[in-house]
């Protein structure tokens, strides 16, 4: 027989499936939800439902959005000539929080990983090439992480973009080897962007 009622046990089990949430943390969260105001629990449940049903990927940059095109792509104040390529939506969020970039983004939705069967066709590489070839883009910043996969992806993109009339740069100093953008502080990200290096032809 379990210590908690079945409903709370199920809630703990569901919460513990979330990344970074162990059983003890899941237990504390579950008890906080159950002991708190009923209205708060309903609002939490509604927020989860709404986010799951409404949030998707922007048709332009592939970042997260509640609409077909995200607010960044719709912002007339952003520089459309500079495109920053990142691996995942969380990397885009990290750069936005740093306030270091005022251009547009392109999210790859992953990195190249031949060992795991992830090639260019599994990412948004083809759309990146289309966006760049259409014209209006003068610089592409490769802001993938400095992991082996991130570096390999940046090198591949630099080669693919070499034939286009754009400047290809790589996010530079400040990001530790093996580091991940979403765990990097704002100052480091600003330095990395300001010190980016040219790649390709």
SVG drawing of the C-alpha trace seen along z (x, -y; Angstrom):
<svg xmlns="http://www.w3.org/2000/svg" viewBox="-10 -49 48 51">
<polyline fill="none" stroke="black" stroke-width="0.4" points="0.0,0.0 1.4,-3.4 2.1,-6.2 0.0,-8.8 -3.5,-8.5 -3.5,-7.2 -4.2,-10.6 -1.2,-12.2 1.0,-9.2 0.1,-9.6 0.8,-13.3 4.2,-12.7 5.0,-10.0 4.0,-12.4 6.1,-15.3 9.1,-13.1 9.2,-12.4 10.0,-16.1 13.7,-16.8 15.7,-17.8 12.9,-16.7 13.7,-13.9 11.3,-12.0 11.9,-14.1 11.4,-17.4 8.3,-15.9 6.9,-15.0 7.4,-18.6 5.8,-20.0 2.8,-17.7 2.2,-18.5 2.5,-22.2 -0.1,-21.9 -2.5,-19.9 -2.1,-22.1 -2.4,-25.3 -5.6,-27.2 -7.7,-25.2 -7.7,-28.2 -3.9,-28.1 -4.0,-24.4 -6.6,-25.0 -4.6,-27.9 -1.5,-25.7 -3.4,-22.9 -5.0,-25.4 -1.5,-27.0 -0.1,-23.5 -3.0,-22.6 -2.9,-26.0 0.9,-25.8 0.7,-22.3 -2.1,-23.0 -1.1,-26.5 2.7,-26.5 4.5,-25.4 7.3,-26.4 7.5,-29.6 7.2,-29.0 10.0,-31.5 12.7,-30.9 11.5,-27.6 11.6,-29.2 8.7,-28.7 5.6,-30.6 1.8,-30.7 1.2,-32.0 2.4,-31.0 5.1,-33.6 6.8,-34.5 7.1,-38.1 10.8,-38.3 10.3,-37.6 7.4,-40.1 9.4,-42.8 10.3,-45.6 13.0,-46.8 15.1,-43.6 17.8,-43.7 16.8,-41.2 20.3,-41.2 21.9,-39.4 20.8,-35.8 21.9,-34.0 21.8,-30.2 21.3,-28.3 20.6,-24.7 17.4,-24.9 14.7,-27.3 16.3,-27.4 19.5,-28.8 17.5,-31.6 15.9,-32.4 19.4,-32.6 20.6,-35.1 17.4,-37.2 17.8,-37.3 21.4,-38.5 20.1,-41.4 23.2,-40.9 21.6,-40.4 19.2,-42.5 18.9,-40.6 16.8,-37.6 17.2,-33.9 17.2,-30.5 16.7,-27.4 18.1,-24.2 16.2,-22.0 19.2,-19.9 22.8,-19.2 24.3,-16.9 25.1,-13.5 25.9,-10.8 26.4,-8.3 22.8,-8.7 21.5,-8.9 20.9,-12.7 21.8,-14.3 21.0,-17.7 17.6,-16.5 16.5,-15.9 17.2,-19.6 16.0,-22.9 19.2,-23.2 17.3,-23.3 15.1,-26.2 18.2,-28.0 19.7,-27.8 16.5,-29.0 16.3,-32.0 19.9,-32.9 19.6,-32.4 16.5,-34.6 18.7,-37.6 18.6,-40.3 20.9,-38.4 24.4,-39.8 25.8,-37.9 25.1,-34.5 26.3,-33.9 26.9,-30.3 26.0,-30.2 25.9,-26.5 27.4,-25.1 31.1,-24.2 30.3,-20.5 31.7,-18.1 28.3,-18.0 27.9,-21.8 31.3,-22.3 30.7,-19.8 27.4,-21.4 29.0,-24.9 31.7,-23.5 29.2,-21.9 27.0,-25.0 30.1,-27.2 30.9,-24.9 27.3,-25.0 27.0,-28.7 30.5,-29.4 29.0,-29.7 26.5,-32.4 27.2,-36.2 27.1,-36.3 29.6,-36.7 29.7,-33.6 31.0,-34.1 31.3,-31.8 30.4,-32.7 33.7,-33.2 35.5,-33.7 33.7,-33.2 31.9,-30.0 33.8,-27.1 34.7,-24.0 32.0,-21.5 29.7,-24.2 26.0,-24.8 24.5,-28.2 21.5,-27.8 23.7,-27.5 26.0,-30.4 25.6,-33.8 24.6,-37.0 28.0,-38.7 29.8,-35.7 27.3,-35.5 27.8,-39.2 31.5,-38.8 31.2,-35.7 29.0,-37.6 31.2,-40.6 34.3,-38.5 32.8,-36.2 35.2,-34.9 34.7,-34.6 34.3,-31.0 34.3,-29.7 35.1,-31.7"/>
</svg>
